[in-house]
Amino acid sequence: MATILTVDDSASIRQMVSFTLKGAGFEVIEAVDGEDALNKAKASDPDAVLTDVNMPKMDGITLIQELRKLPNYRHKPMLMLTTESSGDMKSKGRSAGATGWLVKPFNPDQLLATIKKVIN
């Protein structure tokens, strides 16, 4: 089964995302911020990345830009999961290389459907 790197500075969101993904059979790697995620991404090879936007140390947009510079992350699906839903923020995400955008609070079925769609 596929491995998803989930990144959020909120422990409760990480737990909910993890619970949803593991319940559907995915392996999950959790990171607490963009810096932590970048280190974990370099040490592992997840099939997709699901990141928050607003985090300390490194935000989700910067994380995606940094990951896209790495050869094995050039074409990997990277989804933003955030409370931000403005068109401006979405276009920043797209420019950085985000594959898609999910808004919190997330719908577990929609999250799983989106992950499955971008992985296959």
C-alpha angles and dihedrals in degrees: 000000000000125000121227125198107214120195126191134135089216111087092202093054091047089051093049093047092045092048091049094047096043090048088059092049101261124139111235133208112191126208128184098212142353095277092052090046093051090053093047091046091054091049096048139028111234120184093228142004125226112190141177117229105219111056137135121259095015128011124221096256092054090045091055091047090051094046092049088060090062114088097230092048099051093097103022118122111254119186129191116221108189149134087239111101104158118128089234093057092045091053090049087052092049092048089051090053104263113163095205148345132237123184125222132267083055128207107233093217092050091047092052093044091051094047092048091048095052095043097051 
